[in-house]
Amino acid sequence: MAEWKRNNLACVTTWVTLRVLEQSSEVFNNSADVKMKDLTYWNTAASADMRKIQATTLAHQIDNIFMEMRGAIYEEGKEKEQIIGDILVVLTDAGKTMRDLAAVADANYLFWGELDDE
């Protein structure tokens, strides 16, 4: 996913989920390049192990919101553990962006209203 667009459900769902979880207060148009280190869970004083624990909790929260509140299902052949792992790769990399997280969402979830043959 190259573009951060309002009509891409992965982008919008990722953005709104991070807003609901109070990870970012940026408006949509300013959010594509928000880095993981700028989200509220990122504690510069925490060890890498502690940050991974916090990121794991956040990854599960993101998955729960996507599935339970936003009506997403996993893409065919995808499983929860793999998806949480994919999300963690982004959440534990200070330089990754909200756009990168949306790309992971796009690759792993089929969002409500999205056609599976797109």
LINNORHU-V529757 format. One record per pair of residues at least 6 apart in sequence whose ideal C-beta (glycine too) atoms are under 8 Angstrom apart, sorted by the first residue. I is the first residue (numbers start at 0). GAP is how many residues later the second one is. D is the distance in whole Angstrom. If there is no record, write none. Layout:
i:gap:d
I:GAP:D
I:GAP:D
//
This chain:
i:gap:d
0:7:7
0:9:7
0:10:8
0:98:7
0:101:6
0:102:4
0:105:5
3:7:5
3:27:7
3:28:4
3:94:8
3:95:5
3:98:7
4:6:6
5:6:6
5:22:6
7:94:7
7:98:7
8:102:4
8:103:8
8:104:7
8:105:5
9:92:5
9:93:7
9:95:4
9:96:4
9:99:7
9:101:7
10:17:8
10:21:8
10:88:8
10:91:5
10:95:8
11:16:7
12:53:6
12:57:5
12:59:7
12:89:8
12:92:7
12:96:8
12:98:6
13:48:8
13:84:6
13:87:5
13:88:4
13:91:5
14:9:8
14:13:5
14:16:5
14:83:7
14:87:8
16:45:6
16:48:5
16:49:7
16:53:7
17:6:5
17:13:8
17:21:7
17:44:8
17:80:7
17:83:8
18:6:7
19:45:7
20:37:7
20:40:6
20:41:7
20:44:7
21:18:6
22:16:4
22:17:5
22:18:6
22:35:7
23:7:6
23:10:6
23:14:7
23:15:6
23:16:7
23:74:7
25:8:6
30:67:5
31:65:7
31:66:6
31:67:4
32:64:5
32:65:7
32:66:7
33:63:6
33:64:5
34:59:6
34:60:6
34:61:7
34:62:6
35:6:6
35:54:7
35:55:6
35:56:8
35:57:6
35:58:6
35:59:7
35:60:5
35:61:7
35:65:8
36:7:8
36:57:4
36:58:7
40:13:5
40:14:7
40:17:5
40:50:8
41:9:7
41:52:7
42:7:7
42:8:7
42:11:7
45:8:7
47:44:8
50:41:6
51:36:7
51:40:6
54:33:6
54:36:4
54:37:5
55:28:7
55:32:6
57:33:6
58:25:5
58:28:4
58:29:5
58:32:6
59:24:7
61:25:6
62:17:7
62:20:7
62:21:6
62:24:7
65:6:4
65:39:7
65:43:6
65:45:8
66:6:7
69:41:6
69:42:6
70:40:7
70:41:3
70:42:8
71:37:4
71:38:6
71:39:5
71:40:6
72:36:7
72:37:5
73:6:7
73:9:7
73:34:7
73:35:6
73:36:7
74:32:7
74:33:6
74:34:6
74:35:6
75:40:8
77:30:5
81:26:8
82:25:5
82:26:8
85:18:5
85:21:7
85:22:6
86:14:7
86:17:6
88:7:8
88:15:8
89:6:5
89:10:5
89:11:5
89:14:6
90:10:7
109:6:6
//
